[in-house]
Amino acid sequence: MELHVVFEPDEEGWVRATIEALPGVITCAPTLDEARELVRNALDEWLQALTSAERATIGAEATRETLTLSVA
């Protein structure tokens, strides 16, 4: 799976990082390197929040498995 990250300067001169396919994943940092690191953290938090909300709607007869993705 490939996710494309967009890095652009914000109004304060920091670097804003967003993931094109997931508009809810956004972060800012003073440098590009820091933005690269923080966008991974933002994606992880977004996925955890989504999983928590979705988990509440799973029926008793459902089977649940874990899928692990590596994001380079």
Secondary structure, DSSP 8 states (H G I E B T S, - for coil): ----EEEEE-TTS-EEEEETTEEEEEEEESSHHHHHHHHHHHHHHHHHHHHHHHHTT--TT-----------
